[in-house]
Every structure is written in C-alpha cells, then in structure tokens.
C-alpha cells in the first residue's frame, strides 16, 4: 500500500522545483507542465488553499492608508465561504458558465471574493471606473454582462452615479452594490430602479449556501475573465483569459524559491488590472501566503506614502509590485523603522529609469526586480533575479513560455532573428490568451486574435532583442518608432540619453510632424523634485549622447509629469498629440485669422483641428496643412 504522505510529498516536490536563478530554467522544463498537477481552475486553486490552510489569514484589507492599523482580515476558509455565497447569488440571478459579470469598483474587502465568485459562476469582466461613460457602456455591451457588481456611493460616488446611469439605459438586469472595507452600519438606503434587482452584494448573499457552489464548477478550458487592454486608443479591446492560462501563470510566479508560505505580499494595484489579479491574488493562493491589500485608492492615496514604511514594518511585508513612478516617490520617503522583511520589490508596466532604480536601492537597500508581461499573455512572461542582475534586461522568460524576436518579410511571413538582433518580440505557451471578444452568440463569446496570434505565437508589438543568455531587452513599441525620412529611430535611445541627466526623472520621445522628413524626434521630460534646468541644455545633453545624429531631439519640453495610463504605462499618444499641436502652432503662426489649434487622440490616431475666424486666410491655412502627412481638419468659427 502506498503511503498517502509519501504521495503528497512527491506531488509537492513536482509543484515546487528549485527556481532561484536563471540557471534553473532548463531543469524546471525537463518536467512537462502537465505533470506538475496544477489545479484546473482558479476556483480549484482557492479550494486547495482553503483545504490545506483553513485558519491561515488569506487577506488583510486596509480601509484606507490612514487607518492601516484597523484592517479587516479573512482566513482562507472564510474567503472560500464568501466566494461560495456570492457565486450562488450570481447563479440564482441566472449567471451561467458563458455569461460575463461586470465589476466596477476600487479595491475593497468585498471586491476580492466577488472577483473570484464571478470566475466561478461565469466570467469576470473587471472594468476601470475611470474610463469614460461611453467606454464603460460599450465594454458592457461587448462582454454581454447583464449583472454589474459596482461600488456604492460610500465607496466611489462617481462610479455609483455611472452605474445608475447604465441601469437607467436598460443595460442591466441586476446591480449588486459594494460597501467600503469595514463600513459602519447602517448602510445607506438604495434607490429602486424599475425592472432591476438592486441590493448590497453581501446582504443579498447572506442566506446563500457558503459550503459549496450549486452550479457546475469551471474546467481548465473555460473562460475565466475578460480584461480590457489599456483604454488609450478608442474603446479598449476585451482580451479573454482561460482558467488554465491564469492558473499556469500564477504558478510560474509562485514558483519562486526566494519566497515561502510565510512571505507577506503587499497589493495596491487595482483589480481591473491583470497584475493585481494574477500576481497578488492568485499566485499567493498556491503557497497560502497572506496578502495585505491597500485601501481603495491604492498607490494614488498620498497618505500611503507617508505611512508606507510603517506598514511594511508592521505587517512584515516581504514583496510588493508597483510601477516605476511609485518607487520614484518611495525613494524620497524617510525610513525610520525596520524594513528588513522586504526581500525585493517587483517593477513593471513601463521602462525603469536607471536613476529611479539607483535612488530607490540606495535609499532602502531593497533590490528592484524587473518583470515583463502583457494582458494578452495573461500577465507575466519574463522575470529578473535579485541575485543575478542583468542591466538593461527586463528578465528571462518564465518556465514553459517561449519567446523569439521576428521581423516581417515582404511576403508577410515572420522571420526569426538571431540573438542580439532587434525585432518584434513574440511569445507562445500556455498563457497566451483565447482571443479578443468580437461578438457573442448562443455558444458564448466569439473570439479572434485579430492578427496578433500566428501559429500559436503572439506578437507583442514590442521591439526587443534577446541576448545569448536568453534575457529580453526592450527597445520600445514598434508603433512608437520615429520614422525620419525613411530612417527608423528608436525612441528609447533618446529617452536613455535624457534619463542619464541627473535632474531628469522621466523622459518620453515621439515623432513631431515635419514637412520635409515626415517627422522628426522631439522629447518631453519631467524633472526631479525642486530641480531647474533649461530646455536648451537638455537638447544639447541628448545630442551629445544619442548614438546617431538623426536621433538628436529637435526640442525638449519640460512637463510637471509625463502622461500615463491608469495603470502607470507611458501614454505616448498624448505626447504625439501635443507635438502635433506645437508644430502646427509654429507653422500657422503668421496665418491670418487662426483662432485655435488642437490635437487629440481619436481611435488610436492623432487628429488635428484648426479653428479659423470667418475673415481668416483659409486658403493659406489649407495649403500649409496639406504639406503634412497628418489628419487635419479646418473648422470656421461662426
């Protein structure tokens, strides 16, 4: 007879290979992923955690940064019970396996089990409440969600107002309301909306069975979530994740020998972003790690920075995940407590300036570990190693994911490039998404890769090279290339030159329209706190340090802060729009009757609008605009 303890130990050995450094990758992949016994779904992953560690604290949720000493805690068994109650309520409301459940709320204690419950009963569709009303409505239509879990007036008044407007438009059948973490009683009375079931999620689910889910649990191939991708170029796309992709990616992150079951994770990114879901919710379930969740504003709560190091010391935080701008601020926050529990800090979403890395590590003694990923590959594709730094690289590919660099031949076929050559980064493996939502029928969502997936390989749209050791080095977005007279200029080379200036904290280079060369490089920078430097000095600084004369920026504009998306990624389209406006201001400066010039992003393209007075020299304006390869429109002011 086989000893059950021996079987369990053997399974654990397969689940947790040694993964300390880049040299471990080959040995990990010698065992097929299918042999490692991963759970079939995110629900099965939670059940596994609740069965193994029922009384261990799963989540510690701070009401807000100021009240970080007054958290709400839930054990793994309590978290599973909440998920069962919420999922059973959704099932009662008619949600089935192919139905989406939309969630629009800042992070709070109820949103965590609500997200997992949506993946159990149907498909979770988290939406950024900061998107325009039109975008939110369109994402609801695309997802097909008729049940919305949304923040109430106490938690996020603007989100609540938007949810009521969506309900009034007939887009919903049920509106389930979330309250702030540890909210006081009684709860505010909710308005009645004709034809709609409205109520507080926790109250409506109170009498539901907490011991099991009454429906059929999801399988590995079922859809788990629909994540919108960015939202900076027209209405965002909806990328579909399978349970197998989320679970396998969570395991790749959890299979980190530097952290054990006692390692406390800090979470402050919004749950509408894949990093928050996969890195700080699903991955800790594998080892039963406790997660401390920041309040609803996350890293946007200014009070958090004043209290951050006290939070790290009190909760013994071992690791965290954030974007570079967060670490730039933390590098200036005084430390007067013991933060030795913090083993390392993960950084991603946008390039990490060398000055930010050096300032943070010098200030804290904590290593910044870069990573790389994208929503269409579930979340994380590459990771770095604290004890094996490789300057300039975002990391080595994760186990069971394959990466390559390609260029497109004249016949449209991808040609793989050798190590060291720059091209477009492509990825394959178990984490590749199921496709973008293009419609819905009786069988569920219609999905299509829309040209991004070829023979199982996903084009990231990122320019990169892979070195001889298999580490990925990024060189910006392919679509961000500045094309000057047919010559391709990598904006990263300009940004790196400017970031080497001691007073520059952030830099972005884009193409500015030019009548002779098509476009010329210009740059935008933000300075370190209190710094002053002339723009002309920065132009000269960059010109001396770029690798080619053509890449020297024509202008450098100083901004208080560079535009970013809601998850901290650089918003190059905003800079391109500003560069277009500035060029047209110069070009039309001597034209009579020009009242206003604007440039905006519309469906991913820059559209310039020139407003003329009735007595303007419109013929001259039209002639000047026709010299540019841009979408420019003339409006006459009445």
C-alpha positions in Angstrom: 0.0 0.0 0.0 1.3 3.5 -0.9 1.7 5.9 2.0 -0.6 9.0 1.4 2.1 11.2 3.0 4.7 10.0 0.5 2.3 10.7 -2.4 1.6 14.2 -1.1 5.3 14.9 -0.6 6.0 13.7 -4.1 3.3 16.0 -5.5 4.7 18.9 -3.6 8.2 18.2 -5.0 6.8 18.3 -8.5 4.9 21.5 -7.8 7.9 23.4 -6.3 11.1 22.9 -8.2 14.2 24.9 -7.4 13.8 28.4 -9.0 16.4 30.7 -7.6 18.2 31.9 -10.7 18.3 31.8 -14.5 20.3 28.5 -14.5 17.3 26.7 -13.0 15.0 27.1 -16.1 16.3 24.0 -18.0 15.8 21.7 -15.1 12.3 23.0 -14.5 11.2 22.4 -18.1 12.6 18.9 -18.0 9.4 18.0 -16.3 6.3 18.7 -18.5 3.9 21.3 -17.2 1.1 18.7 -17.3 2.9 16.5 -14.8 3.0 19.2 -12.1 -0.6 18.7 -11.1 -1.8 22.3 -11.3 -5.4 22.9 -10.3 -7.9 23.1 -13.2 -9.3 26.5 -12.4 -9.0 29.5 -10.1 -11.8 28.0 -8.0 -9.9 24.7 -7.6 -6.9 26.7 -6.7 -8.9 28.5 -3.9 -10.4 25.2 -2.7 -6.9 23.7 -2.5 -5.7 26.7 -0.3 -8.8 26.6 2.0 -8.4 22.8 2.4 -4.7 23.0 3.3 -4.7 26.2 5.4 -8.3 26.9 6.5 -7.4 29.1 9.5 -4.4 30.9 8.0 -5.1 34.6 7.1 -5.6 34.9 3.4 -6.3 38.7 3.0 -5.8 41.7 5.3 -7.6 44.7 3.8 -6.8 48.2 4.9 -9.9 50.5 5.0 -7.5 53.3 3.8 -3.9 54.3 4.3 -4.7 56.5 7.3 -6.3 53.5 9.1 -3.7 50.9 8.3 -3.8 49.6 11.9 -7.6 48.8 11.6 -7.7 46.1 8.9 -10.4 43.6 8.0 -9.0 40.0 7.9 -10.4 36.9 6.3 -8.9 33.4 6.6 -8.7 31.0 3.7 -11.8 29.2 4.8 -13.7 32.4 5.2 -12.6 33.6 1.8 -13.9 30.4 0.2 -17.2 30.7 2.1 -17.6 34.3 0.8 -16.9 33.1 -2.7 -19.5 30.4 -2.4 -22.2 32.8 -1.2 -21.5 35.3 -3.9 -21.3 32.8 -6.7 -24.5 31.1 -5.6 -26.2 34.5 -5.6 -25.0 35.1 -9.2 -26.2 31.6 -10.1 -29.6 32.5 -8.7 -29.6 35.6 -10.9 -29.1 33.4 -13.9 -25.4 33.7 -14.5 -24.1 30.6 -16.2 -20.7 29.4 -17.5 -20.6 31.6 -20.6 -22.1 34.7 -19.0 -20.0 37.7 -18.0 -20.3 39.5 -14.7 -19.0 43.1 -14.8 -17.2 44.5 -11.8 -16.5 48.3 -11.5 -15.1 49.3 -8.1 -11.9 50.4 -6.4 -10.3 47.7 -4.3 -12.2 46.8 -1.1 -12.7 43.6 1.0 -15.8 42.5 -0.9 -14.3 43.0 -4.4 -11.7 40.3 -3.8 -14.2 37.4 -3.3 -16.6 39.0 -5.8 -14.0 38.7 -8.5 -13.3 35.0 -7.7 -17.1 34.4 -7.5 -17.6 35.9 -10.9 -15.0 33.5 -12.3 -16.7 30.6 -10.5 -20.3 31.3 -11.6 -19.4 32.7 -15.0 -16.8 35.0 -16.4 -15.4 38.0 -14.6 -15.2 41.3 -16.6 -13.4 43.9 -14.4 -13.7 47.4 -15.8 -11.8 50.5 -14.9 -14.2 53.0 -13.4 -12.0 55.9 -14.6 -13.0 55.2 -18.2 -15.5 57.4 -19.9 -19.2 56.6 -19.6 -19.3 55.7 -23.3 -16.4 53.3 -23.0 -17.8 51.6 -20.0 -21.2 51.2 -21.7 -19.5 49.7 -24.8 -17.5 47.3 -22.7 -20.7 46.1 -21.0 -22.3 45.6 -24.4 -19.3 43.7 -25.8 -19.0 41.5 -22.7 -22.7 40.8 -22.7 -22.8 41.3 -18.9 -26.3 41.9 -17.5 -25.2 41.7 -13.9 -23.0 44.5 -12.6 -21.1 44.5 -9.3 -20.3 48.1 -8.6 -19.1 50.5 -5.8 -21.8 52.2 -3.9 -22.0 55.9 -3.1 -19.9 55.5 0.1 -17.0 53.8 -1.7 -16.9 55.7 -5.0 -19.7 58.2 -5.7 -18.7 58.8 -9.3 -18.8 55.1 -10.0 -22.1 54.7 -8.3 -23.6 57.5 -10.4 -22.3 55.9 -13.6 -23.7 52.5 -12.6 -27.2 54.1 -12.0 -27.0 55.7 -15.5 -26.1 52.4 -17.1 -29.0 50.8 -15.3 -31.4 53.5 -16.5 -30.3 52.8 -20.1 -31.6 49.2 -19.7 -28.1 47.7 -19.9 -28.5 45.7 -16.7 -30.7 43.1 -15.0 -29.1 43.3 -11.6 -26.9 45.8 -9.8 -25.1 44.4 -6.8 -23.5 47.1 -4.6 -20.2 47.0 -2.7 -19.5 48.9 0.5 -16.2 50.2 1.8 -14.0 47.9 3.8 -15.2 47.8 7.4 -18.0 50.2 6.6 -20.2 51.4 9.6 -23.8 50.4 9.9 -26.4 51.1 8.9 -25.9 51.1 5.2 -27.4 53.9 3.1 -30.8 53.1 1.5 -30.5 52.2 -2.1 -32.9 53.6 -4.7 -35.3 51.4 -6.5 -34.9 51.1 -10.3 -37.7 49.7 -12.3 -37.1 46.3 -13.7 -33.8 45.9 -11.9 -32.8 44.0 -8.9 -30.7 46.3 -6.7 -29.1 45.5 -3.4 -25.9 45.2 -1.4 -24.0 42.2 -2.5 -23.1 40.9 0.9 -26.7 41.4 2.2 -28.3 39.7 -0.8 -25.8 36.8 -0.5 -26.2 36.4 3.3 -28.6 33.4 3.2 -26.8 31.6 0.3 -25.0 28.3 0.9 -21.4 29.0 2.0 -20.3 25.4 1.9 -20.4 24.7 -1.8 -21.3 26.1 -5.3 -24.6 24.9 -6.5 -23.6 25.0 -10.2 -21.1 23.1 -12.2 -17.5 24.3 -11.5 -15.4 25.6 -14.3 -12.9 23.5 -16.3 -9.4 24.4 -17.4 -10.6 25.4 -20.9 -13.4 27.6 -19.7 -13.1 31.4 -19.9 -12.2 32.9 -16.5 -12.1 36.6 -17.3 -12.4 39.4 -19.9 -9.8 42.1 -19.3 -9.8 45.3 -21.3 -6.4 46.3 -22.7 -5.4 49.8 -21.8 -8.2 52.1 -23.0 -5.9 54.7 -24.6 -6.8 54.3 -28.2 -10.6 54.4 -28.7 -12.7 51.8 -26.9 -10.4 49.2 -25.3 -10.4 45.6 -26.6 -11.6 42.8 -24.4 -9.0 40.0 -24.0 -10.3 36.6 -22.9 -8.4 34.6 -20.4 -8.9 30.8 -19.8 -8.7 29.3 -16.3 -5.7 27.3 -17.5 -3.8 30.4 -18.5 -4.5 32.2 -15.2 -3.6 29.2 -13.1 -0.4 28.4 -15.0 0.8 32.0 -15.0 0.0 32.2 -11.2 2.1 29.1 -10.7 5.0 30.5 -12.7 5.0 33.5 -10.4 4.6 31.5 -7.2 7.3 29.0 -8.1 9.9 31.4 -6.7 12.3 29.8 -4.2 13.1 33.1 -2.5 9.6 33.3 -1.0 7.9 30.7 1.2 4.4 30.4 2.8 5.2 32.9 5.5 6.1 35.7 3.0 3.6 38.5 3.1 2.6 40.1 -0.2 1.6 43.8 -0.5 -1.1 44.6 -3.0 -2.1 48.1 -4.1 -2.8 47.9 -7.9 -6.5 47.9 -8.9 -8.2 44.6 -9.5 -9.2 45.6 -13.0 -5.5 45.1 -13.9 -4.1 41.6 -14.6 -1.1 42.2 -12.3 -3.4 42.7 -9.3 -5.4 39.5 -10.1 -2.6 37.1 -11.1 0.4 38.4 -9.0 -1.2 39.5 -5.8 -4.4 37.4 -5.6 -4.0 34.1 -7.5 -0.2 33.4 -7.1 -0.3 33.7 -3.2 -3.1 31.0 -3.2 -0.6 28.4 -4.3 1.5 28.7 -1.1 -1.1 30.0 1.3 0.7 33.4 1.6 -1.0 36.2 3.4 -1.7 39.4 1.3 -2.1 42.9 2.7 -4.4 44.9 0.4 -4.1 48.7 0.4 -7.2 50.9 0.6 -9.4 51.8 -2.4 -7.0 54.5 -3.8 -4.0 52.1 -3.7 -0.9 53.9 -4.8 -2.9 57.0 -5.6 -3.5 57.6 -1.9 -0.9 60.3 -0.9 -1.3 59.3 2.7 0.0 55.8 1.8 3.5 57.2 1.1 3.7 58.9 4.5 2.8 55.6 6.2 4.3 53.1 3.7 7.4 52.1 5.6 5.4 51.7 8.9 3.0 49.4 7.0 6.0 47.3 5.7 7.4 47.0 9.2 4.1 46.3 11.0 2.9 43.6 8.6 6.4 42.3 7.8 5.9 42.8 4.0 8.3 40.5 2.0 7.5 41.7 -1.5 5.4 44.2 -3.5 4.6 45.1 -7.0 4.3 48.6 -8.5 5.2 50.8 -11.4 8.4 53.0 -11.6 6.6 56.2 -10.6 5.7 54.6 -7.2 9.3 53.7 -6.5 10.5 57.2 -7.5 8.2 58.7 -4.8 9.1 56.0 -2.2 12.8 56.8 -2.7 12.1 60.2 -1.2 10.1 59.0 1.8 12.1 58.9 5.1 12.6 55.5 6.7 12.7 55.4 10.5 11.6 51.8 11.1 12.8 48.2 10.4 12.0 47.2 6.8 14.4 44.3 6.6 11.4 41.9 5.9 11.2 43.4 2.4 13.2 40.9 0.3 12.7 42.6 -3.0 10.2 44.8 -4.9 8.8 44.0 -8.4 8.5 46.6 -11.0 6.9 46.6 -14.5 4.3 48.2 -16.8 6.8 50.8 -18.1 10.6 51.1 -18.5 12.5 51.5 -15.3 14.8 54.6 -15.4 18.3 54.0 -14.1 18.0 57.0 -11.7 14.8 55.5 -10.2 16.5 52.1 -9.6 19.6 53.6 -8.1 17.8 56.1 -5.9 15.4 53.5 -4.5 18.0 50.9 -3.9 20.4 53.4 -2.3 17.6 54.7 -0.1 16.1 51.4 1.0 18.7 48.7 0.5 16.0 46.8 -1.4 16.6 45.4 -4.8 14.2 46.3 -7.6 13.3 43.3 -9.7 12.0 44.0 -13.2 9.4 41.9 -15.0 7.6 42.0 -18.3 4.2 40.9 -19.4 1.0 41.9 -21.2 -2.7 41.2 -20.8 -2.8 39.1 -24.0 -0.2 36.7 -22.4 -2.3 36.6 -19.2 0.1 38.7 -17.1 3.8 37.9 -16.7 6.2 36.5 -19.3 9.7 37.4 -18.0 11.2 37.8 -14.6 14.5 39.0 -13.2 16.5 37.7 -10.3 17.7 39.8 -7.3 21.0 37.8 -7.0 21.7 37.7 -10.7 21.3 41.3 -12.1 21.5 41.8 -15.8 21.5 45.6 -16.5 19.2 46.6 -19.3 17.2 43.4 -19.4 13.6 43.0 -18.2 14.2 39.4 -17.4 14.4 35.8 -18.5 11.4 34.1 -20.0 9.3 32.2 -17.4 9.1 28.4 -17.5 7.1 26.8 -20.3 6.7 30.2 -22.2 8.7 30.5 -25.4 10.0 33.8 -26.8 11.5 34.9 -30.0 12.3 38.1 -32.0 11.0 38.3 -35.5 10.7 40.6 -38.5 8.1 40.5 -41.2 9.3 39.6 -44.6 7.9 41.1 -47.8 5.5 38.2 -48.2 4.2 38.7 -44.7 5.9 35.7 -43.1 7.7 36.1 -39.8 11.4 35.5 -39.9 13.1 34.6 -36.6 16.1 36.7 -35.8 19.3 35.5 -34.1 20.4 36.5 -30.6 21.3 40.2 -30.3 19.3 41.4 -33.3 16.3 43.7 -32.7 12.8 42.9 -34.0 9.3 42.4 -32.7 9.0 40.2 -29.6 6.7 37.2 -29.9 5.5 34.7 -27.3 4.0 31.2 -27.2 2.9 28.9 -24.4 0.1 28.1 -22.0 -0.5 31.7 -21.0 -1.5 33.0 -24.5 -5.0 34.5 -24.4 -8.0 32.9 -26.1 -8.6 36.0 -28.3 -10.4 39.3 -28.3 -14.1 39.4 -27.9 -15.6 40.2 -31.3 -19.2 39.3 -30.6 -21.5 36.8 -28.8 -23.8 34.0 -29.9 -25.8 31.1 -28.3 -22.5 29.3 -27.6 -20.9 32.3 -25.8 -18.3 34.8 -26.8 -16.8 34.9 -30.3 -13.1 35.3 -30.1 -10.4 36.3 -32.6 -6.7 37.1 -32.3 -7.2 39.9 -34.8 -3.9 39.2 -36.4 -1.8 39.2 -33.2 -1.5 35.4 -33.0 0.1 33.4 -35.8 0.5 29.6 -35.4 0.3 29.9 -31.6 2.7 32.8 -31.4 1.5 36.2 -30.0 3.0 39.4 -31.4 3.6 41.8 -28.5 4.2 44.8 -30.7 7.3 45.5 -28.6 10.7 45.9 -30.1 13.3 43.8 -28.4 16.4 41.7 -28.6 17.2 38.5 -26.8 20.8 38.1 -25.6 22.9 35.0 -25.6 21.7 34.1 -22.1 18.0 34.3 -23.1 17.3 37.6 -21.4 14.9 40.0 -23.0 15.9 43.6 -23.7 13.1 46.0 -24.7 13.5 48.9 -27.2 10.1 50.5 -27.1 6.9 49.8 -29.0 7.1 49.0 -32.7 4.4 51.5 -33.4 6.4 54.2 -31.4 9.2 54.2 -33.9 10.1 57.6 -35.1 10.5 57.5 -38.9 12.6 60.4 -40.1 12.9 60.5 -43.9 12.5 56.7 -44.0 15.1 56.2 -41.3 13.8 54.3 -38.2 14.7 55.9 -34.8 14.2 54.0 -31.6 12.7 56.5 -29.1 14.4 54.5 -26.3 17.8 55.7 -27.4 16.7 59.4 -26.9 15.0 58.6 -23.6 18.0 56.8 -22.3 20.2 59.8 -23.1 17.9 62.2 -21.3 17.5 59.9 -18.3 21.2 59.9 -17.8 20.9 63.6 -16.9 21.0 63.9 -13.1 18.0 66.2 -12.9 15.7 64.2 -15.3 13.3 61.7 -13.6 11.2 60.7 -16.6 11.5 61.0 -20.4 9.4 60.3 -23.5 10.4 60.7 -27.1 8.0 60.9 -30.0 7.8 62.0 -33.6 6.8 65.5 -34.4 5.3 66.1 -37.9 7.7 67.6 -40.4 7.1 68.8 -43.9 10.5 67.6 -45.2 11.3 64.5 -43.2 7.8 63.2 -42.4 8.6 63.5 -38.7 11.5 64.5 -36.5 12.3 63.4 -32.9 11.2 65.6 -30.0 11.3 64.8 -26.3 9.4 65.5 -23.2 10.8 65.2 -19.6 9.9 65.6 -16.0 12.5 66.7 -13.5 13.4 65.5 -10.0 11.7 67.4 -7.2 12.8 71.1 -7.0 15.2 70.8 -9.9 15.6 73.6 -12.5 17.3 73.2 -15.9 17.0 75.0 -19.2 15.3 73.1 -22.1 18.2 74.1 -24.4 20.6 72.5 -22.0 18.7 69.2 -22.2 18.7 69.4 -26.1 22.4 69.7 -26.0 22.8 67.0 -23.4 20.8 64.5 -25.5 22.6 65.4 -28.8 25.9 64.6 -27.2 24.7 61.2 -26.0 22.5 59.6 -28.7 24.1 57.1 -31.0 23.3 58.9 -34.2 22.8 62.5 -35.3 19.4 61.8 -36.7 18.1 60.8 -33.3 19.1 64.1 -31.6 15.8 65.7 -30.4 14.8 69.0 -32.1 13.2 70.1 -28.9 12.9 69.0 -25.2 9.8 70.2 -23.4 9.7 70.1 -19.6 6.4 69.0 -18.0 5.4 68.6 -14.4 4.7 64.9 -15.1 4.6 62.8 -18.2 1.1 61.5 -19.2 0.4 57.9 -18.1 -2.5 55.4 -18.3 -4.5 54.4 -15.2 -2.0 51.6 -14.6 1.1 53.7 -14.9 2.1 53.0 -18.5 3.6 55.9 -20.6 0.9 57.4 -22.8 2.9 58.2 -25.9 -0.2 59.2 -27.9 -0.7 62.1 -25.6 2.8 63.3 -26.3 2.4 62.8 -30.0 -0.8 64.9 -30.0 1.0 67.7 -28.1 3.9 67.6 -30.6 1.5 67.8 -33.5 -0.3 70.8 -31.9 3.1 72.6 -31.3 4.2 72.0 -34.9 1.0 73.4 -36.3 1.2 76.4 -34.0 4.6 77.2 -35.4 3.6 76.5 -39.0 0.4 78.7 -38.8 1.9 81.5 -36.7 1.8 84.0 -39.5 -1.5 82.9 -41.0 -4.3 85.5 -40.6 -7.4 84.5 -38.6 -6.3 81.4 -36.8 -8.3 81.3 -33.6 -7.3 77.9 -32.1 -5.3 74.8 -32.8 -5.9 71.5 -31.1 -4.8 67.9 -31.5 -6.5 64.9 -29.9 -6.4 61.1 -30.0 -9.4 59.6 -31.8 -9.5 55.8 -32.3 -5.7 55.5 -32.0 -4.9 58.3 -34.4 -3.9 61.9 -34.0 -6.5 64.3 -35.4 -5.6 68.0 -35.5 -8.3 70.7 -35.6 -7.6 74.2 -36.8 -10.3 76.7 -35.9 -10.5 79.8 -38.1 -12.3 83.1 -37.7 -14.7 84.0 -40.5 -12.2 86.5 -42.0 -9.3 84.1 -41.9 -7.0 83.3 -44.8 -8.4 79.8 -45.2 -6.6 79.1 -48.5 -3.2 79.6 -46.9 -4.1 77.5 -43.9 -5.3 74.7 -46.1 -2.1 74.9 -48.2 0.1 74.7 -45.2 -1.8 71.7 -43.7 -1.7 69.8 -46.9 2.1 69.6 -46.6 1.8 67.3 -43.6 1.0 63.6 -43.5 -1.5 64.1 -40.7 -5.2 64.1 -40.3 -6.0 67.8 -40.1 -9.4 69.4 -40.2 -10.5 73.1 -40.5 -13.5 74.5 -38.7 -14.7 78.0 -39.3 -15.9 79.8 -36.2 -19.3 81.4 -36.7 
